[in-house]
Amino acid sequence: MIVAMRARTGKTSPQSLTAAGDVILVARAIDGDSLAFETLIRRYAPIMRAYAARIVGSPAEADDVVQDSFFLAWQRLPDIRDGAAVRAWLMRIVSRQAFTHLRRRRADVPLPLATLSSTDSRQPEQVAVRNAQFSALSAALDRLPDDQRQCWLLREVAELSYREIAEELAISPASVRGKLARARASVGADMEAWR
C-alpha cells in the first residue's frame, strides 16, 4: 500500500504509515522520513507520557520529559539495533530522561501526586475511591528505595522485560528479580487495605 501510494503521488501520506510496522517506520525514520518518526511519536507518546508522569509526578513536567526524549531519540535513531524493539528503546530513553529530570530538581521540593482521571466512571464516590487508591499507591511507591521504585516502574508501567530492566539499570537480571520481589512485597503490604 505504501509503495502504491508513493508510485501514484510520489509522496507518502501519514495515513498510509499508520498501519506500517515498527521495523518499517524505524528504517524509514533512519533514512530521514519525518512522517515515519511522527507516526512513532503518535504511537508511543501516550505510554511514555503516562510513565514519565508517574516518575516526575506532574503531567506538565512529563510532557517536557517526553518531548526531550523524542528529540534525543531522533538524534540517536542510527544507534537502534532492532527496529522491532523500538518501544523498549523509547521507554529506556524516557526513563533516563525522567530520572535525570528528577535529579535536577531541588531536593527539598516534594513530588506532587500525579493526577489520573477515569473515563470509566464519573460517579463522585467512585472517583473519590479511585483517587484514594492512586494516592495510596503513590505513597507506597514513594516509600520504596529508589532502585526498587525504578525496577517496579520499569516493569509495571513501562512493561519492560527483566533483561531490559537489567540493561537499563546496569545490574544483573537476578538483582532485578530480587528488587522487584521486595518492591512488590512492600507495595502489596501497603495496599492490603484496598484489596
ChimeraX commands (.cxc) that place a marker at each C-alpha (Angstrom):
marker #1 position 0.00,0.00,0.00 radius 0.5
marker #1 position 2.79,2.43,0.90 radius 0.5
marker #1 position 4.63,1.64,-2.32 radius 0.5
marker #1 position 1.43,2.05,-4.36 radius 0.5
marker #1 position 0.72,5.36,-2.65 radius 0.5
marker #1 position 4.20,6.61,-3.36 radius 0.5
marker #1 position 4.00,5.45,-7.01 radius 0.5
marker #1 position 0.77,7.38,-7.60 radius 0.5
marker #1 position 1.58,10.57,-5.77 radius 0.5
marker #1 position 5.33,10.48,-5.37 radius 0.5
marker #1 position 4.71,11.06,-1.68 radius 0.5
marker #1 position 3.69,9.06,1.39 radius 0.5
marker #1 position 0.69,10.18,3.41 radius 0.5
marker #1 position 0.58,9.99,7.21 radius 0.5
marker #1 position -2.46,7.68,6.95 radius 0.5
marker #1 position -0.52,5.13,4.91 radius 0.5
marker #1 position 2.15,4.94,7.61 radius 0.5
marker #1 position -0.31,4.33,10.44 radius 0.5
marker #1 position -0.63,0.64,9.55 radius 0.5
marker #1 position 3.12,0.17,9.00 radius 0.5
marker #1 position 5.05,-1.94,11.47 radius 0.5
marker #1 position 7.73,-0.57,13.77 radius 0.5
marker #1 position 10.56,-2.09,11.72 radius 0.5
marker #1 position 9.45,-0.23,8.59 radius 0.5
marker #1 position 8.86,3.02,10.46 radius 0.5
marker #1 position 12.27,2.87,12.14 radius 0.5
marker #1 position 14.05,2.11,8.85 radius 0.5
marker #1 position 12.29,4.99,7.14 radius 0.5
marker #1 position 12.92,7.36,10.05 radius 0.5
marker #1 position 16.63,6.47,10.00 radius 0.5
marker #1 position 16.59,7.40,6.30 radius 0.5
marker #1 position 15.23,10.82,7.30 radius 0.5
marker #1 position 11.48,10.28,6.81 radius 0.5
marker #1 position 9.98,12.67,9.37 radius 0.5
marker #1 position 6.45,11.33,8.75 radius 0.5
marker #1 position 7.59,7.85,9.81 radius 0.5
marker #1 position 9.07,9.30,13.00 radius 0.5
marker #1 position 5.89,11.30,13.59 radius 0.5
marker #1 position 3.94,8.03,13.36 radius 0.5
marker #1 position 6.20,6.51,16.02 radius 0.5
marker #1 position 5.59,9.57,18.18 radius 0.5
marker #1 position 1.80,9.23,17.86 radius 0.5
marker #1 position 2.05,5.51,18.57 radius 0.5
marker #1 position 4.24,5.65,21.70 radius 0.5
marker #1 position 3.82,9.13,23.21 radius 0.5
marker #1 position 0.79,8.21,25.38 radius 0.5
marker #1 position 2.54,5.36,27.24 radius 0.5
marker #1 position 5.74,7.37,27.51 radius 0.5
marker #1 position 3.81,10.31,28.95 radius 0.5
marker #1 position 1.99,8.13,31.49 radius 0.5
marker #1 position 5.28,6.55,32.56 radius 0.5
marker #1 position 7.09,9.89,32.82 radius 0.5
marker #1 position 4.18,11.44,34.76 radius 0.5
marker #1 position 4.39,8.65,37.30 radius 0.5
marker #1 position 8.10,9.27,37.79 radius 0.5
marker #1 position 8.15,13.08,37.84 radius 0.5
marker #1 position 4.71,13.45,39.42 radius 0.5
marker #1 position 3.43,16.14,37.09 radius 0.5
marker #1 position 1.72,15.85,33.69 radius 0.5
marker #1 position 3.22,19.18,32.58 radius 0.5
marker #1 position 6.74,18.09,33.50 radius 0.5
marker #1 position 6.07,14.71,31.88 radius 0.5
marker #1 position 5.29,16.50,28.61 radius 0.5
marker #1 position 8.70,18.19,28.79 radius 0.5
marker #1 position 10.42,14.87,29.53 radius 0.5
marker #1 position 8.67,13.14,26.63 radius 0.5
marker #1 position 9.50,15.98,24.26 radius 0.5
marker #1 position 13.16,15.83,25.30 radius 0.5
marker #1 position 13.06,12.04,24.90 radius 0.5
marker #1 position 11.76,12.21,21.34 radius 0.5
marker #1 position 14.33,14.87,20.44 radius 0.5
marker #1 position 17.08,12.60,21.78 radius 0.5
marker #1 position 15.57,9.58,20.02 radius 0.5
marker #1 position 15.55,11.44,16.68 radius 0.5
marker #1 position 19.25,12.23,17.14 radius 0.5
marker #1 position 20.10,8.65,18.11 radius 0.5
marker #1 position 17.96,6.78,15.57 radius 0.5
marker #1 position 21.00,5.35,13.76 radius 0.5
marker #1 position 22.04,3.68,17.05 radius 0.5
marker #1 position 18.95,1.47,17.25 radius 0.5
marker #1 position 19.88,-2.15,16.51 radius 0.5
marker #1 position 16.44,-3.74,16.26 radius 0.5
marker #1 position 13.54,-1.79,14.81 radius 0.5
marker #1 position 11.10,-4.27,16.33 radius 0.5
marker #1 position 12.33,-3.23,19.79 radius 0.5
marker #1 position 11.71,0.49,19.27 radius 0.5
marker #1 position 9.10,0.61,22.06 radius 0.5
marker #1 position 11.54,-0.71,24.67 radius 0.5
marker #1 position 14.26,1.57,23.27 radius 0.5
marker #1 position 11.99,4.62,23.60 radius 0.5
marker #1 position 10.92,3.59,27.11 radius 0.5
marker #1 position 14.58,3.36,28.17 radius 0.5
marker #1 position 15.20,6.85,26.80 radius 0.5
marker #1 position 12.18,8.35,28.58 radius 0.5
marker #1 position 13.18,6.55,31.78 radius 0.5
marker #1 position 16.66,8.06,31.71 radius 0.5
marker #1 position 15.27,11.49,30.87 radius 0.5
marker #1 position 12.69,11.33,33.68 radius 0.5
marker #1 position 15.22,10.30,36.32 radius 0.5
marker #1 position 17.66,12.93,35.05 radius 0.5
marker #1 position 14.85,15.47,35.38 radius 0.5
marker #1 position 14.28,14.35,38.98 radius 0.5
marker #1 position 17.97,14.66,39.84 radius 0.5
marker #1 position 17.96,18.24,38.54 radius 0.5
marker #1 position 15.12,19.17,40.87 radius 0.5
marker #1 position 15.91,20.70,44.19 radius 0.5
marker #1 position 15.95,18.01,46.87 radius 0.5
marker #1 position 13.59,19.87,49.20 radius 0.5
marker #1 position 10.73,20.17,46.70 radius 0.5
marker #1 position 8.17,17.39,47.36 radius 0.5
marker #1 position 6.85,15.49,44.37 radius 0.5
marker #1 position 3.22,16.31,43.58 radius 0.5
marker #1 position 0.83,13.41,43.23 radius 0.5
marker #1 position 0.09,12.50,39.63 radius 0.5
marker #1 position -3.47,13.30,38.74 radius 0.5
marker #1 position -5.14,10.45,36.95 radius 0.5
marker #1 position -8.62,10.67,35.58 radius 0.5
marker #1 position -11.03,7.86,34.92 radius 0.5
marker #1 position -13.17,7.72,31.83 radius 0.5
marker #1 position -14.91,4.55,33.02 radius 0.5
marker #1 position -16.98,6.14,35.72 radius 0.5
marker #1 position -17.70,9.67,36.78 radius 0.5
marker #1 position -19.72,8.88,39.88 radius 0.5
marker #1 position -18.33,11.05,42.70 radius 0.5
marker #1 position -17.94,8.19,45.17 radius 0.5
marker #1 position -16.15,6.00,42.61 radius 0.5
marker #1 position -13.86,8.85,41.62 radius 0.5
marker #1 position -13.08,9.51,45.29 radius 0.5
marker #1 position -12.27,5.84,45.92 radius 0.5
marker #1 position -10.10,5.64,42.80 radius 0.5
marker #1 position -8.25,8.84,43.75 radius 0.5
marker #1 position -7.67,7.48,47.25 radius 0.5
marker #1 position -6.30,4.25,45.76 radius 0.5
marker #1 position -3.95,6.19,43.48 radius 0.5
marker #1 position -2.83,8.32,46.43 radius 0.5
marker #1 position -2.16,5.20,48.49 radius 0.5
marker #1 position -0.22,3.59,45.64 radius 0.5
marker #1 position 1.76,6.78,45.09 radius 0.5
marker #1 position 2.62,6.93,48.80 radius 0.5
marker #1 position 3.60,3.24,48.79 radius 0.5
marker #1 position 5.89,3.79,45.80 radius 0.5
marker #1 position 7.41,6.90,47.40 radius 0.5
marker #1 position 8.38,4.82,50.46 radius 0.5
marker #1 position 10.37,2.36,48.32 radius 0.5
marker #1 position 14.13,2.76,47.93 radius 0.5
marker #1 position 14.99,4.41,44.59 radius 0.5
marker #1 position 16.36,1.23,42.99 radius 0.5
marker #1 position 13.25,-0.79,43.89 radius 0.5
marker #1 position 10.93,2.01,42.70 radius 0.5
marker #1 position 12.80,2.21,39.37 radius 0.5
marker #1 position 12.53,-1.57,38.88 radius 0.5
marker #1 position 8.82,-1.55,39.77 radius 0.5
marker #1 position 8.03,1.35,37.42 radius 0.5
marker #1 position 10.05,-0.09,34.54 radius 0.5
marker #1 position 8.28,-3.44,34.91 radius 0.5
marker #1 position 4.72,-2.45,35.85 radius 0.5
marker #1 position 4.33,0.84,33.97 radius 0.5
marker #1 position 6.83,0.66,31.11 radius 0.5
marker #1 position 6.32,-3.13,30.78 radius 0.5
marker #1 position 9.99,-3.81,30.11 radius 0.5
marker #1 position 11.30,-7.37,30.45 radius 0.5
marker #1 position 13.64,-8.34,33.29 radius 0.5
marker #1 position 16.54,-8.40,30.81 radius 0.5
marker #1 position 15.67,-4.91,29.52 radius 0.5
marker #1 position 15.42,-3.57,33.09 radius 0.5
marker #1 position 18.80,-5.15,33.90 radius 0.5
marker #1 position 20.35,-3.44,30.87 radius 0.5
marker #1 position 18.72,-0.13,31.73 radius 0.5
marker #1 position 19.91,-0.13,35.34 radius 0.5
marker #1 position 23.26,-1.88,34.64 radius 0.5
marker #1 position 22.52,-4.70,37.08 radius 0.5
marker #1 position 22.01,-8.45,36.67 radius 0.5
marker #1 position 18.60,-9.99,35.89 radius 0.5
marker #1 position 18.84,-11.79,39.25 radius 0.5
marker #1 position 19.17,-8.42,41.00 radius 0.5
marker #1 position 16.14,-7.16,39.08 radius 0.5
marker #1 position 14.11,-10.16,40.27 radius 0.5
marker #1 position 15.18,-9.55,43.87 radius 0.5
marker #1 position 14.44,-5.83,43.80 radius 0.5
marker #1 position 11.07,-6.43,42.13 radius 0.5
marker #1 position 10.16,-9.09,44.67 radius 0.5
marker #1 position 10.96,-6.74,47.56 radius 0.5
marker #1 position 9.15,-3.83,45.88 radius 0.5
marker #1 position 6.06,-5.92,45.16 radius 0.5
marker #1 position 6.00,-7.24,48.74 radius 0.5
marker #1 position 6.23,-3.72,50.17 radius 0.5
marker #1 position 3.63,-2.28,47.81 radius 0.5
marker #1 position 1.37,-5.30,48.38 radius 0.5
marker #1 position 1.57,-4.87,52.15 radius 0.5
marker #1 position 0.87,-1.14,51.89 radius 0.5
marker #1 position -2.08,-1.73,49.55 radius 0.5
marker #1 position -3.59,-4.61,51.55 radius 0.5
marker #1 position -6.46,-2.40,52.76 radius 0.5
marker #1 position -7.50,-1.81,49.13 radius 0.5
marker #1 position -7.96,-5.46,48.18 radius 0.5
marker link #1:1,2 radius 0.2
marker link #1:2,3 radius 0.2
marker link #1:3,4 radius 0.2
marker link #1:4,5 radius 0.2
marker link #1:5,6 radius 0.2
marker link #1:6,7 radius 0.2
marker link #1:7,8 radius 0.2
marker link #1:8,9 radius 0.2
marker link #1:9,10 radius 0.2
marker link #1:10,11 radius 0.2
marker link #1:11,12 radius 0.2
marker link #1:12,13 radius 0.2
marker link #1:13,14 radius 0.2
marker link #1:14,15 radius 0.2
marker link #1:15,16 radius 0.2
marker link #1:16,17 radius 0.2
marker link #1:17,18 radius 0.2
marker link #1:18,19 radius 0.2
marker link #1:19,20 radius 0.2
marker link #1:20,21 radius 0.2
marker link #1:21,22 radius 0.2
marker link #1:22,23 radius 0.2
marker link #1:23,24 radius 0.2
marker link #1:24,25 radius 0.2
marker link #1:25,26 radius 0.2
marker link #1:26,27 radius 0.2
marker link #1:27,28 radius 0.2
marker link #1:28,29 radius 0.2
marker link #1:29,30 radius 0.2
marker link #1:30,31 radius 0.2
marker link #1:31,32 radius 0.2
marker link #1:32,33 radius 0.2
marker link #1:33,34 radius 0.2
marker link #1:34,35 radius 0.2
marker link #1:35,36 radius 0.2
marker link #1:36,37 radius 0.2
marker link #1:37,38 radius 0.2
marker link #1:38,39 radius 0.2
marker link #1:39,40 radius 0.2
marker link #1:40,41 radius 0.2
marker link #1:41,42 radius 0.2
marker link #1:42,43 radius 0.2
marker link #1:43,44 radius 0.2
marker link #1:44,45 radius 0.2
marker link #1:45,46 radius 0.2
marker link #1:46,47 radius 0.2
marker link #1:47,48 radius 0.2
marker link #1:48,49 radius 0.2
marker link #1:49,50 radius 0.2
marker link #1:50,51 radius 0.2
marker link #1:51,52 radius 0.2
marker link #1:52,53 radius 0.2
marker link #1:53,54 radius 0.2
marker link #1:54,55 radius 0.2
marker link #1:55,56 radius 0.2
marker link #1:56,57 radius 0.2
marker link #1:57,58 radius 0.2
marker link #1:58,59 radius 0.2
marker link #1:59,60 radius 0.2
marker link #1:60,61 radius 0.2
marker link #1:61,62 radius 0.2
marker link #1:62,63 radius 0.2
marker link #1:63,64 radius 0.2
marker link #1:64,65 radius 0.2
marker link #1:65,66 radius 0.2
marker link #1:66,67 radius 0.2
marker link #1:67,68 radius 0.2
marker link #1:68,69 radius 0.2
marker link #1:69,70 radius 0.2
marker link #1:70,71 radius 0.2
marker link #1:71,72 radius 0.2
marker link #1:72,73 radius 0.2
marker link #1:73,74 radius 0.2
marker link #1:74,75 radius 0.2
marker link #1:75,76 radius 0.2
marker link #1:76,77 radius 0.2
marker link #1:77,78 radius 0.2
marker link #1:78,79 radius 0.2
marker link #1:79,80 radius 0.2
marker link #1:80,81 radius 0.2
marker link #1:81,82 radius 0.2
marker link #1:82,83 radius 0.2
marker link #1:83,84 radius 0.2
marker link #1:84,85 radius 0.2
marker link #1:85,86 radius 0.2
marker link #1:86,87 radius 0.2
marker link #1:87,88 radius 0.2
marker link #1:88,89 radius 0.2
marker link #1:89,90 radius 0.2
marker link #1:90,91 radius 0.2
marker link #1:91,92 radius 0.2
marker link #1:92,93 radius 0.2
marker link #1:93,94 radius 0.2
marker link #1:94,95 radius 0.2
marker link #1:95,96 radius 0.2
marker link #1:96,97 radius 0.2
marker link #1:97,98 radius 0.2
marker link #1:98,99 radius 0.2
marker link #1:99,100 radius 0.2
marker link #1:100,101 radius 0.2
marker link #1:101,102 radius 0.2
marker link #1:102,103 radius 0.2
marker link #1:103,104 radius 0.2
marker link #1:104,105 radius 0.2
marker link #1:105,106 radius 0.2
marker link #1:106,107 radius 0.2
marker link #1:107,108 radius 0.2
marker link #1:108,109 radius 0.2
marker link #1:109,110 radius 0.2
marker link #1:110,111 radius 0.2
marker link #1:111,112 radius 0.2
marker link #1:112,113 radius 0.2
marker link #1:113,114 radius 0.2
marker link #1:114,115 radius 0.2
marker link #1:115,116 radius 0.2
marker link #1:116,117 radius 0.2
marker link #1:117,118 radius 0.2
marker link #1:118,119 radius 0.2
marker link #1:119,120 radius 0.2
marker link #1:120,121 radius 0.2
marker link #1:121,122 radius 0.2
marker link #1:122,123 radius 0.2
marker link #1:123,124 radius 0.2
marker link #1:124,125 radius 0.2
marker link #1:125,126 radius 0.2
marker link #1:126,127 radius 0.2
marker link #1:127,128 radius 0.2
marker link #1:128,129 radius 0.2
marker link #1:129,130 radius 0.2
marker link #1:130,131 radius 0.2
marker link #1:131,132 radius 0.2
marker link #1:132,133 radius 0.2
marker link #1:133,134 radius 0.2
marker link #1:134,135 radius 0.2
marker link #1:135,136 radius 0.2
marker link #1:136,137 radius 0.2
marker link #1:137,138 radius 0.2
marker link #1:138,139 radius 0.2
marker link #1:139,140 radius 0.2
marker link #1:140,141 radius 0.2
marker link #1:141,142 radius 0.2
marker link #1:142,143 radius 0.2
marker link #1:143,144 radius 0.2
marker link #1:144,145 radius 0.2
marker link #1:145,146 radius 0.2
marker link #1:146,147 radius 0.2
marker link #1:147,148 radius 0.2
marker link #1:148,149 radius 0.2
marker link #1:149,150 radius 0.2
marker link #1:150,151 radius 0.2
marker link #1:151,152 radius 0.2
marker link #1:152,153 radius 0.2
marker link #1:153,154 radius 0.2
marker link #1:154,155 radius 0.2
marker link #1:155,156 radius 0.2
marker link #1:156,157 radius 0.2
marker link #1:157,158 radius 0.2
marker link #1:158,159 radius 0.2
marker link #1:159,160 radius 0.2
marker link #1:160,161 radius 0.2
marker link #1:161,162 radius 0.2
marker link #1:162,163 radius 0.2
marker link #1:163,164 radius 0.2
marker link #1:164,165 radius 0.2
marker link #1:165,166 radius 0.2
marker link #1:166,167 radius 0.2
marker link #1:167,168 radius 0.2
marker link #1:168,169 radius 0.2
marker link #1:169,170 radius 0.2
marker link #1:170,171 radius 0.2
marker link #1:171,172 radius 0.2
marker link #1:172,173 radius 0.2
marker link #1:173,174 radius 0.2
marker link #1:174,175 radius 0.2
marker link #1:175,176 radius 0.2
marker link #1:176,177 radius 0.2
marker link #1:177,178 radius 0.2
marker link #1:178,179 radius 0.2
marker link #1:179,180 radius 0.2
marker link #1:180,181 radius 0.2
marker link #1:181,182 radius 0.2
marker link #1:182,183 radius 0.2
marker link #1:183,184 radius 0.2
marker link #1:184,185 radius 0.2
marker link #1:185,186 radius 0.2
marker link #1:186,187 radius 0.2
marker link #1:187,188 radius 0.2
marker link #1:188,189 radius 0.2
marker link #1:189,190 radius 0.2
marker link #1:190,191 radius 0.2
marker link #1:191,192 radius 0.2
marker link #1:192,193 radius 0.2
marker link #1:193,194 radius 0.2
marker link #1:194,195 radius 0.2
view
